[in-house]
Amino acid sequence: MHNDTTEHLSEPIVIYQKRPGWLETGLSWLFYTAKKQLVLTIAIIAMLITCIFVPVDRSYLGYFNWPTLATLYCTLAVVEALSHIHVFEIISKSIVLKLRNLRNATLGLVFITFIGSMFLANDMALLTFLPLGYFVLAITDNKEAMAFTFIMQNIAANLGGMVTPFGNPQNLYLYAYYSIDTVEFMKIMFPSFLVSILLIIGICCFVKPIPLVLKVDNHYTLDLKLTSIYSILFVASILIVFRIIPYLLGTVVITLVLFILDRKALKEVNYPLLATFAAIFVFSGNMSRIPAVNAFFSKALPMNTLLMGILSCQFISNVPSAVLLSHFTDNYHALLPAVNIGGCGTLIASLASLITFSEYKKHNPNKVKSYLIKFTIINFLFVIVLYLLETLI
């Protein structure tokens, strides 16, 4: 006799799951993106909070430093194009063969960034030499040293440009705003500049002199034609900083050339980093327009310009701090070192630090926490030492 009940029970049970709606999908994507781009998320939240106190108006357009954003975009794109033709691997191989051990390589990478910031400005120096640092460590299987090397390159970029009026953006602004004599400018900054060099050398000497051995050698050959073209584009990016080439013209030309030669480079530009810069520009601009903030600095800045300048940088970055605080004091002898020393410290104390963090996170997405701990400790060591130095002068 056929058992219908048994046959019915033996049939597979199908469970139908409800597909997530567009709202759930959108929220999941939003939370994933926010977690992945934490610094951008924080910058946007901070920006939106200040927008409550300063409603959106035409003045917002004046917040953005368009040449800076254009330079950042162009340089990121050109660096990607250079990496596609293996320029950094070829240069890295040469560095490894000449410097031979990890300590020498670290010192070499840090001081080429230090010197580069004196002539290229800190952002450009990092965009140029951080990829070089990565490839030197990657081809020698020393990626565990990347956090320290990147942090020291970041500090070198922030402090290397302090001695020249054009080394850092805040220097250029204060140099023009107060009409400071060039020799006087260098005299003001030289003590901190000298101690920074000694401190950087001292800390880098703790790196063990482990012999460097090429673990990866793909025997790349230099594409002279593309290298020449991309080098010209890179120089053009630098000239945008000094306003020799109009930023709009330079951006259009560089984009068109790369669109023809290497469209992938344009796709791989770190657009979240550009968005982070834009959000911080809005945040800083709004902060300067909040009456309570202006009232606070009017009272507090004259008490201790050096300390207040350094602290201000930790929250709104050094360039906006220089612009904001210059309206409340004539004491440029203290404000100038403050906004240079203040570039060290928190991750947003200098926009250059965001570039370093972004580059490190790209290669080490699972080691962000340990990087931030090391970054904070080493940076505040420099802040404390240089602050004490300036108080004794």
N, C-alpha and C positions, 0 to 999 in steps of 0.2 A: 504493500500500500504506500502510495506516494505521500510524504509528509510535507505539506505546504509551509508549515510553521518553520521547520528546520531549514528549508530552502530559503525562506524569507530572511531568517537570521544570518544565514551565511553570506548574504549580499554585502559588499563593502559599504561602509557608512561614509557618506560624503559630507564634509563640514564646509559650509560656505562662509567665507570671511568677508566682512564688509570692507570694501576698498576705501582707503582714506580719501576724504574730500579735498577739494582744492585748498581750503583753509588750513587743514591739518598738514598737507604737503608743504604749503607755503611757510607755515610756522616751523616745521622741521628743517627746511632749507635755511630759514633765517637763523635758527639756533646753531646749526652746523657752521654757517658762515661766520657768525659772531664768535664762536669758539675758535675757529681757525684763524680769524683775523682779529685777535683780541685787542691789539693796540689801536687799530682802526675803529673798533667798536667803542672803546673808551673815549677816543677823540671825538667821535660823533655824539656820544652821550654828553660829554662836557660842552661841546658846541651847542647842542640843543638846550641845555640848561641855561647857558648865557643868553640864548635867543629869547627866553622868557623875560629877561630883564631889559634886553635891547631888541625891540621889534625889528623885523627885516625892513630895510629901507635902501636907498641908493648908495648910502655910505658903505654898505657891505662890499660893493665892487672894488672899493679902495683897499680892502683888507689884503687882497691877494697880491703876492709878489710874483707877477706874471713871468718876468725873466727867470726867476728861480725855478718855477714850475716847468717852464719851457726847457731850461738847461737840464733839469733832472730827467725829464722825459727823453730828450735827445741823447743824453749820455747813456742812460739805461739801454736804449735801443742800439746804440753804436757798440756798447760793451757786449751785448748779446751777439751782435753780428761778428765781432772780433773773436768771441768764444767759439763760434761755429766754424771758423777757419783755423782754430787751434793755436792762436797766437799766444795765449796765456800758458798753454802747456809747453810750448817751445821756449818761452822766456823762463818759465819755472825750471825746466831742465838745466838751463844755463846757470841759474842761481844755485841749484843743488850741487852741481859739479864744482862750482867755485867756492861756495861757503862751507860745504862739507859736513857741518854738524848742525843740530837743531838750534843750539844757542846762537850761533852765528847767523843762521837763517832768520830766526826770530828778530834779532837786532837789525838785520838788513831790511826786513820787511817793515818793521816799525819805523825805522829812520828814513826810509825812502818815502813813507807816508808823511812823516814829520816834515821833511824838506819839501815834499810836494805841496803840503798845505800852505806853505809860505808863498808859493807862486800860483797855485791852482785854486786856492781856497779849500776849506776843509771838506765840503761835500764832494767836490770833484776829486780830491785826493783819495777819498775812500772808494768812490765809484771806480777809480782807476786801479787801486792797489789791493782792495779786498779780494777780487777774483784771483789775483796773483798769489796772495797768501793761501787761498783755498787750494789751488793747484799744486803749490810747493808741498803742502802737507798731504795732499791726496796721493801724489805720485810716489811719496816716500812712506806711505802707510802710517802717517802721524796725525790722523784726524782728531785724536783725543786732545791734541794741543791746540785745536782750532779756536776754542772759546777764549783761552788766554791770549792767543795771538791776535784775534779780532778785537778783543777789548783793549789791548795795548795799541793796536793800530788806530782805534777810535780815539783814545786819549791823545795819541800823537797828533792826529788830525786836528783835534780841538785846541791843543796847546801850541802846536808848531806854528800856526799862523798868527799867534798873538803879538808877535814883535813887529809886524809890518801893518801899515794902514789898510792894505788890501788882502791880508791873509785870511781874515774872517769877515763875514758880512756886517757884524755889529761894529767892528773896527772902522770899516769904511763909513758907516753912518755917523759914528761919534766923531771921527776925524773931520768930517765935513761940517757937522752940526756945531761943534765948538771951535772950528777953525784952528785946530791944534797944529803946532809946528812939527814937522816930520822928525827932527832930531829929538824934540821934547817927547814926542809920542814914543819913540824907541827907548828913551831913558826911563820913562814910566814903566814900560813893560819888560825891560831887560832883566831885572832881578828874578821875576817869576819865570821868565823864559829860560834863564840859565839853570835855575833849580829844577825846572821841569825836565831838562835834558839829563841832569845828574840822577834824578829820581827814576826816570824811565830806564836809564842804563842799569841802575842798581837793581831794579825789580826784574828786568830781563835777564840779569846774570844768574838768577835763581833757576833758570831753565837749564836742565842737564845737557851737557855737550854730547848728546847721542849722535853717533855717526849717521849721516843721511845716505841711504841706499835707494836707488831707483827701483821701486817695486813694479812700477808700470812705465813702460817705454814703448810707445806706439810708433816711434820714428816718423813723426809728422814733419813735413816740409812746408816751408813758408810760401804762401801764395802771394807773391810780390804785388801783383796787380790789385787784388782785393785789399791787401794790407795797406797799400798806399791810399786807396780810395777811402777806406774806413778811418785811416789816420787823419786824413784831411777833414772828414766829417767830425772827428773827435776834437780837432783843433777849432773847428767852427763852433762846436758846443761850448768850448771854453771862451771863445770870443763873445758869445752871447752874454756871459757873466759880466764882462767888462763893457758891454753895450757897444762894442765895435760893430757887431752884426745885429741888426734889429731882431728881436726874439721871434716875431711872427714870421719874418722872411726865413730865418734860420730853421725854424721848426718845419715849415712847409717844404723847404729844399731837402732837408735831411730825411724827412718822411718819404718824399717822392723817390729819392735815390734808393733807400732801403726797400721800398715797395717793389722796385724793379729788381734789385739784387738779392734781397733776403727778406721776404715777407714774414717768415717765421720769427725773425728778430722783433718785428713790430708786435706780433701776437704775444711774445714772451716778456714784454715790458711789464715791470711790477706796478700795475695800475693801482692796487690797494695802497701801495706806498704813496703814490701821487695823491690819492684821495685822503690819506692821513695828513699829509702836508696841508691840503686845502682846508680840512676840518680844523686843524690847529691855527691856521691863519684867521679863520672866522672866530674861534674861541679867544684868541689873543686880542683881536680887534675889538670884540665886544667887551672884554675885561677892561680895556682902557677907557671905555665909554660909560662904565658903571660908576655913578657918583660916589658910592661907598668905597670903592677901590681907590678912586682918585683922592678922596678925603684921607684914607688910611696912609697912602704914600706921602701925601703932603705933610703929615705929622711925623711919620716914622723915619722917612728917608734921611732927613737932616741929622738925626740922632746917630746913625751909623750907616753911612752910604755903602761902605764895602760889604758889610754883613747883609743888609737889606737887598742889595743888588744880587748877591750870591743866592740868597733864599728865593728871591723872585724868579730867578732862572729855573729853579727846580720845579716850578709849577706852570710857568707860561713860556719857557724856553728863553735862550739868551738874546736872540735878535729882537723879539717883541719886548723883552725887558729893557733892552737898551733904548728902544724907541719910547716906551712908556715912561721910564724913570728920568730920561733926559729932560722932561718937561717940569721936573720937580727939584732939580739941583743943578748948581754950577760947578760942583766938585767933580770934575771929570778925572782928576788924579786918582780918585777912589772908584768911580763908576767904571772906568775903563778896565782896570784889572778885575773888577767884580764880575762883569759880564763875560770875561774870558775864562776866569777860574770857574765861574758858575756854569759853564758849558759842560763841566764834569759833574757827576752826581746822579740824578735820576735819569730814566730813559728818555724823558722829554725835555731835559735841561738843554739839549742841543738837538736840532733836527738831524744833524749828522749821525747822532746815536741811533736814530730810527733806521737810517740806512744800514748801519752795521747790524742791528738786530734783525732786520728783514733778510739780509744776506745770510746771516748765521742760521736763522730759522728755516730758510730754504734748503739748507744742506743737513740740518739736524732738528727736524720738527719735534722729536721726542726728548730733546735735552734743553728745552727752553727754560725750565725752572732753575736748573743748576747754573745756566748761563747768567740769568738775571741776578742770582745770588752773588756770583763772582764779580759781575759787572758792578753791582752796587758797592760791594766791599772795596774793590780796587779804586773805583772812581772817587768815593768819599775819602779815601786815604789821600788822594791828590788834593781834594778840596780842603781838607783840614790842614795839611802841610803848607799849601800855598796861602791859605788864609792867615795862618800864624806868621808866615814870612812877611806878608803885607802889613800886618799889624805892628811888626817890629821895625819896619823901615821908617 
